[in-house]
């Protein structure tokens, strides 16, 4: 455990660009939004100042309207596509035009709780920015109180089967020529298909054409899905903002109402036939019919569910390396392909932090133990085959190292 801790620190240090951390060399050479929030939690284990700097750099890319982009392109890198020229965004730092699960406030709360004296001065600057991002999400992304994703990349769960029906209805025949870079870095069987990639790029082209205007996108985009990742992370963040703001005497106006709205929204994601939290296509009204690892983020959002708890206990008992990103009994299950089956240590940690917060200590400890065993047997990979445990995707991955330091090690 000691040497693994050292190895984890070394990964964070190697991927550290000074004021922000890249997820992994080659495949992801910039600052990613939720990766960075996880990196901050990892840094907090040995360098709390560096943890704050990570979050401060992330919010230095915040747009004037409150939006915090999913990628900040701090310096050019020809190894990644689509780069800043494809996104065509304004903003203080070249960036993408979409968001990612807003876990920054929840990670900030945990970092602040480690040292509330030092944290208080950092929070004076950071808190209003986090609140402004929360308000942007509440303004632009709700459907019946649930939070919508407008691009598969926003959830982080790029090629999850949750979006299959929505993506199948999209026409991307005019996407044009482009060269993927991801498959130059890692095995293409571990990555999304060309069918999916064409649609990812098509949605970027649409956003650019509409100047990333959220009102226009709401009218015109074929992709708008209310999803457990966005809804539960936004709900958890709102609760954490309210708790911190109350303690520190900051502006918390509207947060209590927002929490009620989001709780009602979370209820609209319960698919009774599936018996799980599911994604719902806002335009077609259809369920995705997907039990994913994001379905288990309910506890992070402060939502209790006996049925999800039964499922979790069953998954912990029956899947060799839980929690799989897709139900192993589903036709769409693919043990190695990114978000269609593999286990992600980072999602395990978010599930585990939620379980702990809700007082489900035995399940939280069991999940942490299994995640720790997976990492110690198979390394700090981006993700893992849930049946064999074998590592997949990028290596020496920042968030897997941070998960070890902050939770699983
Ligand atoms: C990618 O490029 O594959 C990323 O997941 C986008 O965020």
Boltz pocket constraint, residues with backbone or C-beta under 6 A from the ligand:
constraints:
  - pocket:
      binder: B
      contacts: [[A, 27], [A, 70], [A, 81], [A, 82], [A, 153], [A, 156], [A, 158], [A, 182]]
      max_distance: 6.0
